[in-house]
């Protein structure tokens, strides 16, 4: 049995060797470019590469099985490893219980508020869910984690990643200018950055321009936001399970990869592994998600993306302003404690 399985696996690898080589090569190049400029994340580079190669006709049927592997199984393995970023004890380091509640409240308001805004603008539920996930939790990583649950297609996924990247990049440029003009308290400014900037890399890039105190506050708040990923994933799963027409037939409500995500977070929180090992896992995770984004990007057709219209862009802008306002209100409350 195992020999037969191994033979079939080897046969599949040999039949798709060029496609496998391609997704590895793109991920390596994207990682190298990202290392030259840490404000550009390798998953975004890989996604753009997939879009360009696919739409200019460089990817034929020969690459399809490998691209499906990247956007399917490899993505889910990357999501499992994403759990190693989380340490449950970090939530106690944020200070008072009120501070923790502020972070939780902002995430929940943004997550459900953006979906409500999307409904008002006639945006599809999958796209609104992905944008809400990226804006409220941790940018591209949250979109990658939510994608298998959202039933979003590649075009919607690409648009969501594009919105997170666009408005997150604007935040990287805008926040230091705002601080230079108004000279806010550095720690509280770090709170505002940590609560409102989408991607972790963008948070670090934005806060590090201001000061070390700002960076410390921003990263701590951001880590607490990331801790909300698991509960919101489970909420979406159970919501979908409840809506399912096949609810009479019992099914495991949580996908296996979410169990992997929670197990990884539990092991990290229990200090099972050394920090060096966690760092290695982080590098592997980022590489896998970079490969997955290439597969997702290759499924995006620009002609179809154009058909989505300007409404998603408007959703992204209004949601960004709303996030800044809600996060700012959270900071004001924190300042009164």
VMD Tcl script that draws the C-alpha trace (Angstrom):
set ca {
  {0.00 0.00 0.00}
  {2.69 2.50 1.03}
  {4.86 1.44 -1.90}
  {1.99 2.00 -4.32}
  {1.28 5.41 -2.81}
  {4.95 6.36 -3.04}
  {5.09 5.25 -6.67}
  {2.05 7.35 -7.56}
  {3.55 10.33 -5.74}
  {6.86 9.98 -7.58}
  {5.02 9.66 -10.89}
  {3.04 12.84 -10.19}
  {6.23 14.72 -9.24}
  {8.02 13.63 -12.41}
  {5.03 14.58 -14.57}
  {4.88 18.05 -13.00}
  {8.55 18.68 -12.33}
  {8.64 21.90 -14.36}
  {5.63 23.34 -12.56}
  {7.08 22.42 -9.17}
  {10.40 24.01 -10.13}
  {8.54 27.16 -11.20}
  {6.66 27.71 -7.92}
  {9.87 27.11 -5.94}
  {11.88 29.47 -8.17}
  {9.31 32.27 -7.96}
  {9.13 31.94 -4.15}
  {12.94 32.07 -3.87}
  {13.17 35.15 -6.10}
  {10.29 36.88 -4.26}
  {11.98 36.17 -0.93}
  {15.28 37.59 -2.22}
  {13.57 40.79 -3.45}
  {11.77 41.15 -0.11}
  {15.08 40.85 1.75}
  {16.39 43.81 -0.26}
  {13.39 45.93 0.74}
  {11.51 44.70 3.81}
  {8.59 47.05 3.11}
  {7.59 44.76 0.22}
  {6.43 41.36 1.45}
  {7.40 38.26 -0.52}
  {3.80 36.92 -0.71}
  {2.67 40.12 -2.47}
  {5.61 39.92 -4.91}
  {4.75 36.30 -5.62}
  {1.07 37.12 -6.14}
  {1.95 39.86 -8.65}
  {4.32 37.49 -10.46}
  {1.54 34.91 -10.76}
  {-0.88 37.50 -12.16}
  {1.62 38.76 -14.74}
  {2.84 35.34 -15.92}
  {-0.70 33.99 -16.22}
  {-2.16 37.00 -18.02}
  {0.71 37.27 -20.49}
  {0.27 33.63 -21.44}
  {3.42 32.10 -19.93}
  {1.57 29.52 -17.85}
  {-0.04 26.71 -19.80}
  {-1.77 23.48 -18.88}
  {1.61 22.04 -17.89}
  {1.70 24.31 -14.81}
  {-1.91 23.89 -13.67}
  {-1.45 20.85 -11.31}
  {1.48 22.51 -9.52}
  {-0.37 25.82 -9.23}
  {-3.38 24.00 -7.75}
  {-1.05 22.30 -5.26}
  {0.37 25.70 -4.26}
  {-3.01 27.39 -3.79}
  {-4.50 24.35 -2.04}
  {-2.47 21.99 0.15}
  {0.63 24.22 0.43}
  {-1.54 27.16 1.52}
  {-3.21 25.07 4.23}
  {0.14 23.83 5.56}
  {1.30 27.46 5.70}
  {-1.83 28.35 7.67}
  {-1.09 25.59 10.19}
  {2.43 26.94 10.69}
  {0.98 30.44 11.08}
  {-0.14 29.30 14.54}
  {3.48 29.31 15.71}
  {3.36 33.13 15.60}
  {0.94 33.20 18.50}
  {1.77 33.15 22.19}
  {-1.37 33.26 24.32}
  {0.53 34.74 27.29}
  {1.34 37.89 25.27}
  {-2.19 39.11 25.80}
  {-1.40 39.65 29.51}
  {1.57 41.88 28.64}
  {-0.61 44.55 27.08}
  {-1.41 45.99 30.50}
  {-4.83 46.32 32.04}
  {-7.81 44.09 31.17}
  {-9.43 47.22 29.70}
  {-6.56 47.43 27.20}
  {-7.16 43.83 26.15}
  {-10.88 44.53 25.76}
  {-10.10 47.58 23.61}
  {-8.05 45.47 21.19}
  {-10.72 42.76 21.06}
  {-13.47 45.37 20.62}
  {-11.66 47.15 17.76}
  {-11.02 43.87 15.93}
  {-14.64 42.74 16.27}
  {-16.07 46.13 15.23}
  {-13.79 46.31 12.19}
  {-14.37 42.66 11.20}
  {-18.16 42.86 11.23}
  {-18.35 46.54 10.27}
  {-16.47 46.08 6.99}
  {-18.71 43.16 6.05}
  {-21.71 45.41 6.71}
  {-20.21 48.18 4.57}
  {-19.54 45.63 1.83}
  {-23.19 44.58 1.91}
  {-24.30 48.21 1.57}
  {-22.08 48.65 -1.50}
  {-23.24 45.39 -3.06}
  {-19.86 43.65 -2.66}
  {-19.91 39.85 -2.72}
  {-19.86 38.20 0.72}
  {-16.58 36.29 0.06}
  {-14.71 39.45 -0.99}
  {-16.11 41.48 1.93}
  {-15.11 38.67 4.33}
  {-11.53 38.62 3.00}
  {-11.19 42.42 3.17}
  {-12.64 42.41 6.71}
  {-10.16 39.70 7.74}
  {-7.16 41.48 6.26}
  {-8.06 44.88 7.69}
  {-9.04 43.68 11.17}
  {-6.40 41.05 11.96}
  {-3.11 40.69 10.09}
  {-3.29 41.63 6.45}
  {-2.24 39.11 3.80}
  {-1.76 36.31 6.34}
  {-5.35 36.65 7.57}
  {-6.63 36.67 3.99}
  {-4.65 33.50 3.27}
  {-6.07 31.85 6.40}
  {-9.66 32.88 5.65}
  {-9.56 32.13 1.91}
  {-10.36 28.39 2.16}
  {-13.40 29.22 4.30}
  {-14.64 32.19 2.31}
  {-15.51 30.44 -0.97}
  {-13.84 33.41 -2.68}
  {-12.39 32.91 -6.15}
  {-8.87 33.93 -7.19}
  {-9.99 37.33 -8.51}
  {-11.66 38.23 -5.22}
  {-8.65 36.99 -3.26}
  {-6.30 39.04 -5.42}
  {-8.44 42.16 -5.01}
  {-8.49 41.74 -1.22}
  {-4.70 41.34 -1.10}
  {-4.36 44.38 -3.35}
  {-6.51 46.54 -1.06}
  {-4.58 45.49 2.05}
  {-1.27 46.16 0.32}
  {-2.36 49.51 -1.14}
  {-3.84 51.07 1.99}
  {-1.25 49.48 4.26}
  {1.48 51.06 2.13}
  {-0.27 54.43 2.32}
  {-0.31 54.05 6.13}
  {3.45 53.39 6.15}
  {3.97 56.75 4.44}
  {1.21 58.73 6.19}
  {1.65 57.83 9.89}
  {5.22 59.20 10.30}
  {4.11 62.46 8.64}
  {1.13 62.72 11.01}
  {3.43 62.13 13.99}
  {5.91 64.75 12.76}
  {3.11 67.33 12.50}
  {1.15 66.63 15.69}
  {3.85 65.08 17.96}
  {1.56 62.58 19.73}
  {2.63 60.59 22.78}
  {4.91 57.94 21.28}
  {3.46 54.99 23.18}
  {-0.14 55.93 22.37}
  {0.84 56.54 18.74}
  {2.20 52.99 18.72}
  {-1.21 51.82 19.92}
  {-2.88 53.62 17.02}
  {-0.48 52.02 14.53}
  {-0.86 48.57 16.10}
  {-4.66 48.80 16.04}
  {-5.08 50.16 12.51}
  {-2.24 49.12 10.19}
  {-3.03 45.86 8.41}
  {0.05 43.69 7.87}
  {2.63 42.92 10.56}
  {5.49 44.01 8.31}
  {3.69 47.29 7.64}
  {3.23 47.83 11.40}
  {6.95 47.32 12.04}
  {7.94 49.54 9.10}
  {5.58 52.33 10.20}
  {6.37 52.31 13.91}
  {10.14 51.89 13.57}
  {10.35 55.24 11.76}
  {8.99 57.01 14.85}
  {10.81 55.53 17.89}
  {11.58 52.37 19.86}
  {8.73 53.07 22.32}
  {6.31 53.40 19.42}
  {7.59 50.16 17.91}
  {7.25 48.24 21.19}
  {3.66 49.37 21.72}
  {2.66 48.82 18.10}
  {4.07 45.27 17.91}
  {2.50 44.22 21.22}
  {-0.95 45.50 20.18}
  {-0.52 43.88 16.76}
  {0.30 40.51 18.34}
  {-2.90 40.73 20.37}
  {-4.83 41.42 17.17}
  {-3.30 38.32 15.60}
  {-4.54 36.26 18.54}
  {-8.06 37.02 17.34}
  {-7.47 35.07 14.12}
  {-8.29 31.66 15.61}
  {-11.60 32.71 17.26}
  {-12.78 34.47 14.10}
  {-11.83 31.51 11.91}
  {-13.84 29.24 14.18}
  {-16.76 31.68 14.16}
  {-16.87 31.65 10.35}
  {-16.66 27.84 10.27}
  {-19.52 27.36 12.72}
  {-21.60 30.03 10.96}
  {-21.17 28.23 7.65}
  {-21.87 24.86 9.27}
  {-25.11 26.20 10.70}
  {-26.20 27.48 7.27}
  {-25.30 24.25 5.51}
  {-28.19 22.44 3.88}
  {-26.54 19.18 4.86}
  {-26.72 19.97 8.56}
  {-28.72 16.77 9.14}
  {-25.62 14.79 8.22}
  {-23.00 15.36 10.90}
  {-19.68 16.64 9.66}
  {-16.58 17.76 11.49}
  {-17.29 21.51 11.77}
  {-13.65 22.60 11.84}
  {-11.36 21.92 8.86}
  {-8.23 19.94 9.72}
  {-5.91 22.87 8.95}
  {-7.58 24.96 11.68}
  {-6.88 22.19 14.20}
  {-3.27 22.38 13.01}
  {-3.28 26.15 13.48}
  {-4.61 25.89 17.06}
  {-2.22 23.04 17.90}
  {0.75 25.08 16.65}
  {-0.34 28.08 18.75}
  {-0.70 25.84 21.81}
  {2.81 24.39 21.34}
  {4.29 27.86 20.92}
  {2.49 29.09 24.04}
  {3.73 26.06 26.02}
  {7.34 26.81 24.98}
  {7.75 23.31 23.56}
  {10.32 24.49 21.02}
  {13.32 26.79 21.18}
  {13.20 30.29 19.73}
  {15.68 29.27 17.02}
  {13.35 26.47 15.97}
  {10.38 28.89 15.96}
  {12.38 31.26 13.76}
  {13.07 28.42 11.32}
  {9.39 27.48 11.30}
  {8.57 31.14 10.59}
  {10.89 31.17 7.58}
  {9.33 27.94 6.27}
  {5.82 29.31 6.82}
  {6.57 32.51 4.96}
  {8.10 30.52 2.08}
  {5.05 28.25 1.83}
  {2.61 31.18 1.87}
  {4.75 32.89 -0.78}
  {4.44 29.76 -2.96}
  {0.69 29.66 -2.31}
  {0.26 33.29 -3.33}
  {1.89 32.55 -6.67}
  {-0.69 29.83 -7.23}
  {-3.50 32.19 -6.27}
  {-2.13 34.96 -8.47}
  {-1.91 32.62 -11.45}
  {-5.64 32.05 -11.17}
  {-6.45 35.76 -11.47}
  {-7.60 37.03 -14.86}
  {-7.32 40.80 -15.17}
  {-10.29 41.01 -17.54}
  {-12.50 39.37 -14.92}
  {-10.96 41.49 -12.15}
  {-11.90 44.60 -14.12}
  {-15.50 43.40 -14.13}
  {-15.58 43.72 -10.34}
  {-15.71 47.48 -10.90}
  {-14.76 50.36 -8.63}
  {-16.98 49.35 -5.73}
  {-14.34 47.13 -4.04}
  {-11.82 49.98 -4.24}
  {-14.37 52.30 -2.65}
  {-14.95 49.62 0.01}
  {-11.21 49.52 0.69}
  {-10.94 53.30 1.08}
  {-14.01 53.76 3.27}
  {-13.03 50.75 5.38}
  {-9.53 52.17 5.85}
  {-10.94 55.49 7.08}
  {-13.33 53.58 9.37}
  {-10.45 51.50 10.78}
  {-8.44 54.65 11.52}
  {-11.44 56.20 13.29}
  {-12.33 53.12 15.35}
  {-8.68 52.52 16.28}
  {-8.30 56.21 17.19}
  {-11.33 55.96 19.48}
  {-9.75 52.90 21.10}
  {-6.54 54.84 21.71}
  {-8.47 57.71 23.31}
  {-10.19 55.26 25.67}
  {-6.83 53.66 26.50}
  {-5.41 57.10 27.26}
  {-8.16 57.72 29.83}
  {-7.30 54.57 31.81}
}
mol new
graphics top color blue
foreach p $ca { graphics top sphere $p radius 0.5 }
foreach p [lrange $ca 0 end-1] q [lrange $ca 1 end] { graphics top cylinder $p $q radius 0.2 }
display resetview
